Amino acid sequence: MEDVGEATIDELREINLGTTDGVRPIFVSAVLNDEEMAQYEQLLQEYKDVFAWGYQEMPGLDPNVVVHKLAVSEGAKLI
């Protein structure tokens, strides 16, 4: 297999797309300069209605897509 290298992990900065009472945090790279950060925050605030914060905000979503199930045989001894 081809070596794809290591993932880069930047420090993150939190942006709240909600209110002080109903926090809806997202995270962006902290290496952005102030102008870039302001542009991203403005864009994210403008389009915050496209984010879903819970299953109740995604009507019609098939539970088989989002529910995790363990394939454990009935009667198997769990260790």
Secondary structure as UniProt FT lines:
FT   STRAND          12..16
FT   STRAND          25..29
FT   TURN            30..31
FT   HELIX           34..46
FT   HELIX           48..50
FT   HELIX           55..57
FT   TURN            59..60
FT   HELIX           63..66
FT   TURN            74..75
//
